[in-house]
Amino acid sequence: MPPTPSSCAGALPAPADANEAIRRFVRARRGRSWTAEDRAEYARLLEIWTRAVRGAVVEAV
């Protein structure tokens, strides 16, 4: 399994890669309650995805 993208790694991942990291994260927790740490990690992944999408939009313009 590829590593989870890091928001501090410099270059942002492609939006599709960030999205896939979110999907893997959610699938791994299917059917159970999320802990505070799970919610924090999900928020971190969403922030990475948001920054990746914004970056892709800026590049397209």
C-alpha positions in Angstrom: 0.0 0.0 0.0 1.4 3.4 -0.9 2.2 5.8 1.9 -0.4 8.3 3.0 0.3 11.7 1.4 1.9 14.2 3.6 0.8 17.9 3.6 4.4 18.8 4.7 6.2 16.9 1.9 6.6 19.9 -0.3 5.0 18.9 -3.6 1.3 18.1 -3.4 0.1 14.7 -4.6 -2.2 14.5 -7.7 -5.9 15.0 -6.7 -6.6 11.4 -7.7 -3.8 10.1 -5.4 -5.1 12.2 -2.5 -8.6 10.9 -3.2 -7.4 7.3 -3.2 -5.7 7.8 0.1 -9.0 9.0 1.6 -10.8 6.0 0.1 -8.3 3.6 1.5 -8.5 5.3 4.9 -12.4 5.1 5.0 -12.4 1.5 3.7 -10.0 0.4 6.4 -12.5 1.7 9.1 -15.7 0.4 7.5 -18.2 -0.9 10.1 -16.6 0.6 13.2 -16.8 3.8 15.2 -14.1 6.4 14.4 -11.8 7.5 17.2 -10.8 11.1 17.7 -7.5 10.2 16.0 -9.4 8.8 13.0 -11.4 12.0 12.6 -8.2 14.1 12.9 -6.5 12.0 10.2 -9.5 12.2 7.9 -9.5 16.0 8.3 -5.8 16.0 7.5 -6.4 13.9 4.3 -9.2 16.2 3.3 -7.0 19.2 3.6 -4.3 17.6 1.4 -7.0 16.7 -1.2 -8.4 20.3 -1.1 -4.9 21.7 -1.6 -4.2 19.3 -4.4 -7.4 20.1 -6.2 -6.8 23.9 -5.8 -3.3 23.4 -7.2 -4.6 21.5 -10.2 -7.2 24.3 -10.9 -4.5 27.0 -10.7 -2.3 25.0 -13.1 -5.2 24.6 -15.5 -5.8 28.4 -15.6 
